[in-house]
């Protein structure tokens, strides 16, 4: 489905411009940030903090079914490094730290909504395509 107002040539032009921008010498930063948009745990943290912010590590872990403590800690550090979340250490014993979404993080969350919506709206098409693929991949060639 092509967004209204854009023809196929304009979409290709924009796609090429985006790819060229990601191929520049500083592409490492851009690719790192872009990787958050496809990372299950990064998106989970951003979403959880978008819904309820601030949250402590243990609260986040309870909201992210299946995440390990190590993976959550790694994800939080990466998101903090990239300015998508903040970490507030209260300097108390026992340790008390809270995480909150930044404006950049909210921007990522807002930009992901159209993609999530598109995926949900097209889930039946993806399912049908996978079924066709598996039928064709598992088809036994006929003997002649």
C-alpha positions as CSV (number, residue, x, y, z in Angstrom):
1,X,0.0,0.0,0.0
2,X,1.4,3.4,-1.1
3,X,0.8,6.3,1.3
4,X,-1.6,8.8,-0.2
5,X,0.0,11.6,-2.2
6,X,3.2,9.6,-3.0
7,X,3.8,7.8,-6.2
8,X,6.1,4.8,-6.5
9,X,8.9,6.9,-8.0
10,X,8.8,9.3,-5.1
11,X,8.9,6.4,-2.6
12,X,11.9,4.9,-4.4
13,X,13.6,8.3,-4.4
14,X,13.1,8.7,-0.7
15,X,14.3,5.2,0.0
16,X,17.4,5.8,-2.0
17,X,18.1,9.0,-0.1
18,X,17.6,7.2,3.2
19,X,20.0,4.4,2.1
20,X,22.6,7.0,1.0
21,X,22.3,8.8,4.3
22,X,22.9,5.5,6.1
23,X,25.9,4.8,4.0
24,X,27.8,8.0,4.9
25,X,31.0,7.9,6.9
26,X,29.1,8.4,10.2
27,X,26.6,5.6,9.5
28,X,27.6,3.7,12.7
29,X,25.6,6.1,14.9
30,X,22.6,6.1,12.6
31,X,22.6,2.3,12.3
32,X,22.9,1.9,16.1
33,X,19.9,4.2,16.6
34,X,17.9,2.4,13.8
35,X,18.7,-0.9,15.4
36,X,16.6,0.1,18.5
37,X,13.5,0.2,16.2
38,X,13.9,-3.5,15.4
39,X,15.0,-4.7,18.8
40,X,12.4,-6.5,20.9
41,X,13.8,-5.4,24.2
42,X,14.5,-1.8,23.2
43,X,11.0,-1.3,22.0
44,X,9.6,-3.1,25.0
45,X,11.5,-0.7,27.4
46,X,10.5,2.4,25.3
47,X,6.9,1.3,25.3
48,X,6.8,0.4,29.0
49,X,8.3,3.8,29.9
50,X,6.0,5.5,27.5
51,X,3.0,4.0,29.3
52,X,4.4,4.4,32.9
53,X,7.4,6.5,33.5
54,X,9.5,6.4,35.7
55,X,10.0,2.8,36.4
56,X,12.6,0.9,38.4
57,X,14.6,-2.0,36.9
58,X,12.5,-4.7,38.7
59,X,9.3,-3.1,37.5
60,X,10.6,-3.0,33.9
61,X,11.6,-6.7,34.1
62,X,8.2,-7.7,35.3
63,X,6.6,-5.9,32.3
64,X,9.0,-7.5,29.8
65,X,8.1,-11.2,29.7
66,X,11.1,-13.3,29.0
67,X,13.9,-10.7,29.4
68,X,16.8,-11.6,31.5
69,X,18.3,-9.3,34.1
70,X,21.5,-9.2,32.0
71,X,19.7,-8.3,28.8
72,X,17.6,-5.7,30.4
73,X,20.6,-4.0,32.0
74,X,22.4,-4.1,28.6
75,X,19.3,-2.6,26.9
76,X,18.9,0.1,29.4
77,X,22.5,1.1,29.1
78,X,22.3,1.3,25.3
79,X,19.0,3.3,25.4
80,X,20.6,5.7,28.0
81,X,23.7,6.0,25.9
82,X,21.6,7.1,22.9
83,X,19.5,9.5,24.8
84,X,16.2,7.6,24.6
85,X,15.9,7.1,28.3
86,X,17.3,8.7,31.5
87,X,18.6,7.0,34.6
88,X,18.1,8.7,37.9
89,X,20.2,7.2,40.8
90,X,18.8,8.4,44.2
91,X,22.2,7.5,45.9
92,X,20.4,5.5,48.6
93,X,21.0,2.2,50.3
94,X,19.5,-0.1,49.2
95,X,20.1,1.1,45.7
96,X,17.2,2.9,44.1
97,X,17.4,3.8,40.4
98,X,14.5,4.9,38.1
99,X,14.4,5.1,34.4
100,X,12.2,7.5,32.4
101,X,11.6,8.1,28.7
102,X,13.2,11.3,27.2
103,X,11.7,13.4,24.4
104,X,13.9,11.5,21.9
105,X,12.5,8.2,23.3
106,X,8.9,9.5,23.0
107,X,9.8,10.4,19.4
108,X,10.9,6.9,18.7
109,X,7.7,5.5,20.2
110,X,5.5,7.9,18.2
111,X,7.3,7.0,14.9
112,X,6.9,3.2,15.6
113,X,3.1,3.4,15.8
114,X,2.5,3.6,12.1
115,X,4.8,0.6,11.5
116,X,3.1,-1.4,14.3
117,X,-0.3,-0.5,12.9
118,X,0.7,-1.6,9.4
119,X,2.0,-4.9,10.7
120,X,-1.3,-5.5,12.6
121,X,-3.4,-4.5,9.7
122,X,-1.5,-6.9,7.4
123,X,-1.1,-9.9,9.7
124,X,-3.5,-12.0,7.7
125,X,-1.5,-11.3,4.5
126,X,1.8,-12.3,6.3
127,X,0.2,-15.5,7.6
128,X,-1.1,-16.4,4.1
129,X,2.3,-15.7,2.5
130,X,4.0,-17.9,5.1
131,X,1.5,-20.7,4.5
132,X,2.0,-20.5,0.7
133,X,5.8,-20.5,1.2
134,X,5.8,-23.5,3.4
135,X,3.4,-25.4,1.1
136,X,5.7,-24.7,-1.9
137,X,8.9,-25.5,0.1
138,X,7.5,-28.8,1.3
139,X,5.9,-29.8,-1.9
140,X,7.3,-33.1,-3.3
141,X,8.3,-32.8,-6.9
142,X,6.0,-34.9,-9.1
143,X,7.6,-37.9,-10.9
144,X,7.0,-38.2,-14.6
